[in-house]
């Protein structure tokens, strides 16, 4: 009887020790050891342009937009992950022109679907927090562009971009939440020149003619649920 009591005592101490160790490690102590995991993201964005122009056109208003996407994550090692996050953004930008006949502005709506691949560099976990850096890039296609319309400024749909940012994994009992801030820089000149737009009336053509190049910029704040 005494022998059995000793065995049960040792088992209880062992189980208690495991529970204490798991609690000391924080929530979800083994979640980062998964080879592959998935999630989703929600957030907001601010779209911008880098403007090369003939007539001092500029982005005057930065409007907040909405962002939604899906997360796929592949663990490479303890500190490095490869991520693919197809994302849809909704936003707009306002271009202002100092024309002699008075200041004018043009609103440009965009709905780019982005297909980026990132490398995620994570620091050592401390309790329920783990900061990280993220770097990558990809391709985007703007679903809102239509070069056949009479819009004053029309964008090419296809663009390539690089993106970098910071974030922090916060571990809860059943999931990870990661606030993440990223900045993207487009490579392509996405402006459709006025001379390429057949039938565009002169009043609207001047808005395109005042610009020689538009390259995309975007600041994104997302909340990743994994």
C-alpha positions as CSV (number, residue, x, y, z in Angstrom):
1,X,0.0,0.0,0.0
2,X,2.8,2.4,0.9
3,X,4.6,1.5,-2.4
4,X,1.5,2.3,-4.4
5,X,1.1,5.6,-2.5
6,X,4.6,6.5,-3.3
7,X,4.0,5.8,-7.0
8,X,0.8,7.9,-7.0
9,X,2.6,10.7,-5.2
10,X,5.4,10.7,-7.8
11,X,2.8,10.7,-10.6
12,X,1.0,13.7,-9.1
13,X,4.2,15.6,-8.6
14,X,5.2,14.9,-12.3
15,X,1.8,16.0,-13.6
16,X,1.9,19.1,-11.4
17,X,5.4,19.8,-12.7
18,X,4.3,19.6,-16.3
19,X,1.4,22.0,-15.7
20,X,3.7,24.5,-13.9
21,X,6.2,24.3,-16.8
22,X,3.5,24.9,-19.4
23,X,2.2,27.8,-17.4
24,X,5.6,29.3,-17.1
25,X,6.1,29.0,-20.9
26,X,2.9,31.0,-21.4
27,X,-0.1,30.3,-23.6
28,X,0.2,27.8,-26.5
29,X,3.7,26.8,-25.7
30,X,4.1,24.5,-28.7
31,X,2.2,26.4,-31.4
32,X,5.4,27.7,-33.0
33,X,6.7,24.2,-33.6
34,X,4.0,23.4,-36.2
35,X,5.4,22.9,-39.7
36,X,2.4,24.5,-41.4
37,X,-0.5,26.6,-40.0
38,X,-3.1,29.0,-41.4
39,X,-5.0,32.0,-40.3
40,X,-6.7,35.2,-41.5
41,X,-6.1,39.0,-41.3
42,X,-8.2,42.1,-41.0
43,X,-7.0,45.6,-41.0
44,X,-6.9,49.0,-42.6
45,X,-4.7,50.7,-45.2
46,X,-3.6,54.1,-46.5
47,X,-2.8,54.2,-50.2
48,X,-0.4,56.8,-51.7
49,X,1.4,57.7,-54.9
50,X,5.0,58.8,-55.6
51,X,4.2,61.4,-58.3
52,X,6.6,62.4,-61.1
53,X,4.9,65.3,-62.8
54,X,5.0,68.3,-65.2
55,X,2.6,70.5,-63.2
56,X,3.1,70.0,-59.5
57,X,0.4,67.5,-59.0
58,X,0.4,65.8,-55.7
59,X,-1.6,63.5,-53.4
60,X,-3.5,65.8,-51.1
61,X,-5.7,63.5,-49.1
62,X,-4.9,60.0,-47.7
63,X,-8.1,58.1,-47.2
64,X,-8.3,55.1,-44.9
65,X,-9.2,51.8,-46.5
66,X,-10.1,48.2,-45.6
67,X,-7.9,45.1,-45.9
68,X,-8.7,41.4,-45.6
69,X,-6.6,38.4,-46.3
70,X,-5.7,34.7,-45.7
71,X,-2.4,33.5,-44.0
72,X,-0.4,30.4,-44.9
73,X,2.8,29.9,-42.8
74,X,5.6,27.4,-43.3
75,X,8.1,26.9,-40.5
76,X,11.7,26.9,-41.7
77,X,13.5,26.9,-38.4
78,X,13.1,28.3,-34.9
79,X,13.4,31.9,-36.0
80,X,12.4,31.9,-39.6
81,X,9.1,31.4,-41.4
82,X,8.0,31.6,-45.0
83,X,4.5,33.1,-45.5
84,X,2.0,33.5,-48.3
85,X,-0.8,35.9,-47.6
86,X,-3.3,36.6,-50.5
87,X,-4.8,40.0,-49.6
88,X,-7.6,42.2,-50.9
89,X,-7.4,46.0,-50.3
90,X,-10.1,48.6,-50.7
91,X,-8.9,52.2,-50.9
92,X,-8.6,55.5,-52.8
93,X,-6.3,58.5,-53.3
94,X,-6.9,62.1,-54.2
95,X,-4.7,63.9,-56.6
96,X,-4.7,67.7,-56.5
97,X,-3.6,69.9,-59.5
98,X,-2.7,73.6,-59.3
99,X,-4.2,74.6,-62.6
100,X,-4.3,78.2,-63.6
101,X,-8.1,78.0,-63.9
102,X,-8.3,77.0,-60.3
103,X,-7.3,74.0,-58.2
104,X,-8.8,70.7,-59.2
105,X,-8.7,67.3,-57.7
106,X,-9.3,63.7,-58.9
107,X,-10.3,60.7,-56.7
108,X,-8.8,57.4,-57.8
109,X,-10.3,54.3,-56.3
110,X,-8.3,51.0,-56.2
111,X,-9.1,47.4,-55.2
112,X,-5.8,45.6,-55.6
113,X,-5.6,41.9,-54.9
114,X,-2.0,41.2,-53.7
115,X,-0.1,37.9,-53.8
116,X,2.9,38.4,-51.6
117,X,5.6,36.0,-50.2
118,X,7.3,37.0,-47.0
119,X,10.2,36.0,-44.8
120,X,9.3,36.4,-41.1
121,X,12.3,36.8,-38.7
122,X,11.1,36.2,-35.2
123,X,12.9,37.1,-31.9
124,X,13.1,34.8,-28.9
125,X,9.7,34.5,-27.2
126,X,9.3,36.3,-23.9
127,X,6.2,35.1,-22.0
128,X,3.2,35.6,-24.3
129,X,5.0,38.1,-26.6
130,X,7.3,37.6,-29.6
131,X,8.2,40.5,-31.8
132,X,9.3,40.0,-35.4
133,X,10.4,41.6,-38.7
134,X,8.8,40.8,-42.1
135,X,10.3,41.3,-45.5
136,X,9.0,40.3,-49.0
137,X,7.1,41.3,-52.0
138,X,4.9,40.1,-54.8
139,X,2.5,41.0,-57.5
140,X,-0.8,42.9,-57.4
141,X,-3.7,43.3,-59.8
142,X,-6.1,46.3,-59.4
143,X,-9.7,45.2,-59.9
144,X,-10.9,48.8,-60.1
145,X,-9.0,49.9,-63.2
146,X,-10.7,50.3,-66.6
147,X,-8.7,52.2,-69.3
148,X,-11.8,52.4,-71.6
149,X,-13.7,54.8,-69.3
150,X,-13.5,58.6,-69.4
151,X,-11.9,58.9,-66.0
152,X,-9.4,61.8,-65.8
153,X,-6.7,59.5,-64.5
154,X,-6.6,55.7,-65.2
155,X,-4.2,53.2,-63.7
156,X,-2.6,50.1,-65.2
157,X,-3.9,47.0,-63.3
158,X,-0.6,45.1,-62.9
159,X,2.2,46.1,-60.5
160,X,5.1,44.5,-58.7
161,X,6.1,45.6,-55.2
162,X,8.4,45.1,-52.2
163,X,7.1,45.3,-48.6
164,X,8.6,45.4,-45.2
165,X,7.3,45.8,-41.6
166,X,7.2,44.9,-38.0
167,X,4.8,43.0,-35.8
168,X,4.4,41.1,-32.5
169,X,2.8,37.8,-31.9
170,X,0.6,37.8,-28.8
171,X,-0.3,34.4,-27.5
172,X,-3.8,33.8,-26.1
173,X,-5.3,30.5,-24.8
174,X,-6.6,29.3,-28.1
175,X,-5.0,31.5,-30.8
176,X,-2.2,34.0,-31.7
177,X,-3.0,37.7,-32.4
178,X,-0.4,39.7,-34.2
179,X,-0.7,43.5,-34.8
180,X,1.5,44.1,-37.9
181,X,2.5,47.3,-39.6
182,X,3.8,47.2,-43.2
183,X,4.9,49.6,-45.9
184,X,4.9,48.6,-49.6
185,X,6.7,50.3,-52.6
186,X,5.5,49.6,-56.1
187,X,8.0,49.3,-59.0
188,X,5.9,49.9,-62.1
189,X,4.7,53.2,-63.5
190,X,0.9,52.5,-63.2
191,X,-0.2,55.6,-65.0
192,X,-2.0,55.1,-68.4
193,X,-0.7,58.1,-70.5
194,X,-3.3,60.4,-71.9
195,X,-2.1,60.0,-75.5
196,X,-2.8,56.2,-75.2
197,X,-6.5,56.8,-74.3
198,X,-8.5,57.2,-77.5
199,X,-11.5,59.4,-77.2
200,X,-10.6,61.0,-73.9
201,X,-12.0,64.5,-73.9
202,X,-9.5,67.4,-73.6
203,X,-11.0,68.6,-70.2
204,X,-10.1,65.2,-68.6
205,X,-6.9,64.6,-70.7
206,X,-5.1,67.5,-68.9
207,X,-5.2,65.6,-65.6
208,X,-3.2,62.7,-67.2
209,X,-0.9,65.0,-69.2
210,X,0.2,66.8,-66.0
211,X,1.8,63.6,-64.7
212,X,4.6,61.5,-66.2
213,X,4.8,58.7,-63.7
214,X,2.8,57.3,-60.8
215,X,4.2,54.6,-58.5
216,X,2.2,53.0,-55.7
217,X,2.8,53.3,-52.0
218,X,0.8,51.8,-49.2
219,X,0.9,51.7,-45.4
220,X,-1.1,48.8,-43.9
221,X,-2.0,48.0,-40.3
222,X,-3.4,44.5,-39.9
223,X,-4.4,42.2,-37.1
224,X,-3.4,38.6,-37.8
225,X,-5.4,35.7,-36.3
226,X,-3.5,32.4,-36.3
